[in-house]
Amino acid sequence: MPIELRILGWAVVLGLVHVLVAAGLGTRERGLPWNVGNRDCAAPPLGQHAARAERASRNFLETFAFFAAAALAVVLAHRESAQTAIGAQIYLWARVAYLPVYVIGIPYLRTLIWAASLWGILQMLEALLLH
């Protein structure tokens, strides 16, 4: 199996981790009765860390679609290379680092990590479209 597809699988796992961390922190703050209830009324506001985890989860989902499309296109077009493998790995490891850095609240480092994940996607696209 191409490494790009394995990394895509791990990125799906990471996306689930993002969702579970955000949900867990939100449940810890809002309480289990709210989480398992019908949620008919407005949700109580989240605290700092839970809100950051929720935003990090949304941000992951924003980039994941582009990564998944690039990884699948690279494999379907048989354009796998060292460049696409490294790009996929950089995307994944940057996204692994993004969640704790965002929840802790390190703004400039968070942005650099996000840029690294974008660079990983761009490496895959360059190999797909320009080579």
Buried (B, 14 or more C-beta within 10 A) or exposed (E): EBBBBBBBEBBEEBBEBBBEBBBEBBBEBBEEEBBEEEEEEEEEEBEEBBBBBBBBBEBBEEBBEBBBBBBEBBBEEEBBBEBBBBBBBBBBBBBBBBBBBBBEEEEEBBEEBBEBBBEBBBBBBEBBEEE
